[in-house]
Amino acid sequence: MPFRFHKYEGAGNDFVIVECSNSDEFSRLTVLGRAICDRHFGVGADGLVLLEDDLQADARMAIFNADGSRADMCGNALRCVGKHLLDGRRSSASRVVIKTDQGPRFVDRASSARMPGGLRTEIGKPRFERAEVPMTGPSGPVIEEELTVLETPVKITALFLGNPHVVLFRPALDAREVRELGAALESHPRFPRRTNVNFVRVRNAGEVDQRTFERGVGETLACGTGASAVCVAGVLTGRLGPEVLVHQPGGDLLIRWPDRDAMVEVTGIARRVFSGEWPEA
């Protein structure tokens, strides 16, 4: 039967959001991610987000990548859901709480001089132990570790921050390298659950350029958890400070990681593109 959908984007990272009326509808819609996200025969999106009512939060969300696989977390999707709830179901509120696979997360209005009209959320606390990324090899953190990919040695920093992430600091961002090296790293056998791959060029201690090859999607215009991972990796390697403005192809994100025991905060823009009706489920 037909159902209502809403398309949102955050820094160019786009999502189809569907509010499910019951658990049966939720289960039925989980198999439609690939069809809905198809940019030629569907709505077109980087992911499908399903929302359910929750007794302990404003909503519960589940994210499915464009290839149909389940995503653990997505910062831009979280912000888009927050925008949807704040502007619609809770228009008088300044903050909503959303239950995710990584626990409850807030989204609030946080307009500032650096990010007018911004929405802020907490992504989570980074985890550094190799087994938690997960990545095969000896125990301990993965910081500037050399890994051979496509017969080329590269230095990577790996961590888990809502999703598995690899960060590579590069002197320049090359489209071919992002596409080819990103695909090879995403499915590298050292990462049993695959990984997101973030390429970074540092401008200064508070500003970077980033491109991301996302797990299950390919290169996207933005990645919220990826930008967060970049900030964390930059602090760990002494390249960046605790607040970083991240320039991505789809827009900017402001990332804060004040100390190692803190949650990573992301502030950025989100907007509704259009709403419509999908003919069948």
N, C-alpha and C positions, 0 to 999 in steps of 0.2 A: 504494500500500500504506500501511497506517497507520503513524504515527510518533509518538514520545513528545515532548511539549512541556512547558515549565515557564514559568509566568507569574510575573514579578517586578515590583516597583515601587520607584522611588527618588523620594522626595518627591512621590509621586502620578503621576509620569511612568511609564507602565506598558509592559512589553515581553513578548513571547512569545519565549522562547529555545529553540532547537532545536539539538541536537548532531548534526552530519551524519557519517555513517560513511565516506563517500567523496565524491569530486568529482562523480560522477554524481548523487548524492542532493542535493548542494549546488546544482547547476545546476537540478534539477527543482523545488526548493523556492523558488527566487528568484521564481517567478511567482505564488506563493501569498500574498504579503504582504497584498494588499488583502482577500482572503477571510478570512484568519486574523484580521486586525486589525478586521474589521467588528464593531461593538458590538451589532448586532442578530442577525446570522446567523453570526458567527464567535466566536472566543474573546474578542475585544475588546482592543485595545491601541493605543498610539501608534506602535508599530513592531515589526517582526519582526527578531530577531537570530539569524543563523546562525553556528554555531561549527564550526571544522575543527581537526584536529590540526595542529601546526606543529613543525618540528624545532628552531626557534630560540626558541620561546616556549611558554607553557603552552597557548595556543590562538590561533587567528586568528578574528577576528570580522568579520562584514559586516552592516550595518544597512540595513533597508528601511523607509521611512516608511509611514504608513497608506494613502497613495495609491499605493503601489507603487514610488515613486521611490527611488533609492539615496541614502543620507545619508553624508556624508564622516566625521562623528564625532558622538558623543552622549555627554556626560559622565555622565548618569544611566544610560544603557544600559551604559556601560563599568563603572560601579560595580556594577550588577546582575550583569553577567557575572563580575566579581571575586568577588562574594558567592557566586555559584553554584559557582565553582571552589574557593574557599577552604573552603566548607562541605561540598562533595561530593568531588570528585576529589582535592583536596589539603587534607584537613581538618586536617593537622598543620602546614601552612605558615602563615606570617604575611604573605606577599607572593606575588603571581602577576604574571607579565608576559604581556600580551595584545597580539598584533599587530593593528593597525588600518590603515585606509587612509591614516592620517596618520603611520604609524610605530609602533614598540612603545611601550606605555604600561604602567606598573605600577599595581596596586591593592594597598593594604595596610591592615591593621587599625590604626585611629588614634583610638581612643576617648579623649575628653577631657571636661573639665568643660563646655565649650561645646557639644560634640557627643558625648554618651554613645553608645557602640556604633557610632561613625562609621567609615566606610571612606574612605580618601584615595586620590586619583589625580592624575596630572599630565595636564592637557588639552593643553598645547603652548605654543609661543611665539606671541604675537599678531603678525600682519602688518598693516601700515598703508598700504602703497602702494595707491593706488586700483585699479590694474589687478589686484592680488592679491586684492581683496575677492571677486569683481570688481564694479566700478562704472564706468560710462562717464564721461568727462570728462577734464580736464587732469590731468597727473601730480601726485603728492604725496599726503599724508594727508588724510583727510576728517574734520575735527574741528569740530563745531558749524557745519556747513555748512547753509545754507538750501536747502530743497527744497520745491516746491509739490506738495501731495498733496490731491486732492479739493477743489481751489481754495483750499486753506489752506496758508500757508507754515509749515513746521516746521523746527527745527534738529536735525540728525542728526549722530551720530558713527558712522562705519562702519569695520569691521575684519574680518579673517579670523582665526578662532580655532577651527580644526576645521571650521567652517562659516562662510558669510557671515553677518555680523550688523550690524544697525542698532540704535543705542541712542538713545532719546529721554528726556530728563529732563523730567518733568511735575510741576506742583504737586499733582496728585491723579491717581489711577488710576480711569479711567472705563470701565466695561464696554463701552459702545457705541463709544467711541473705540478701545479695543483691538480690537474686532471689525471695525469698518469701516475705520479708518485702518491697522490691521495688515494686513488683506487687500489694501488698495490699495498699501501699501509692499512687501509680499511679492512682488507681481508687477509692480512699477513697471518701466517700460522701461529705467530707468537701471541695473537689476540684471539682467544677462543670464542668470544662473543662479538668479534669485530670491534671497530673503534671509529670514533670521529677523528678527523685529522685537521689540525689548525696550522696554517702557515702565517707567520708574523714578520712584519718589518717594523722595527722600533724607530720612531721619530725622536722621542726623548723619554725621560722617565715617567711622563704622564700621558703619553699619546702614542698610539700604534696604528698600523694598517693591518688588516686581517682578511684572509680568505679561508673558507672552510669546506672540506669535503665530508659531508655528513653520512654516517652509517645508514644504509638503507634508502638513501635519497640521491646522493651525488653532490656536486657543488651547489650550495644554496647562497642566496643573497645575504643571509645573516644567520648567526647561530648564537643564542643567548648563553647557553651553557658553555659553548666554545669560547666566547669572549671572556667569560668568567675564568675558564681554565687558562687562558692566555695571561690574565692578570696574575693568577696564582703562580704560574710557571715563571713569569717575569720577576715576581718577588723572590721566589726560591733561588733563581739564578742571579739575582742582584741587578737585573736590567731595569726593573720597573718599581715604582712606588706603590702605596696602598690604594690610590685612586687613579684610574686610567680611563681616558676617553678612547674608545675603540672605533675606528673607521672601517666599516664593512661596505661592500658594494651596494647594499640596500639601504644603508643609513647608519647612524651612530648609536652606540650604547655607552653608558657611563657605568663603570664597574668599581665597586669598593670592596676591599678585603682588609679591614683595619688591623687584624692580628690573626695568628694561626689558630686560635680557638673560636674565631668568629664565623658567622655565616657570610657567604659572599652575596652582596646586594647588586642588583641590576636595575638601572633606570633607563627607560626608552619610550618611544612612541608606539602606540597601537591604534588601528582604526578599522572600522567596518567598511568593507568594499561594496558588498551588496548582499541581499538575501534572496532566496528563491525556494523552489519546491522540486525535490528529486522525485521522478515519476514512480519509482517502485523500490521496494526493499525486500 
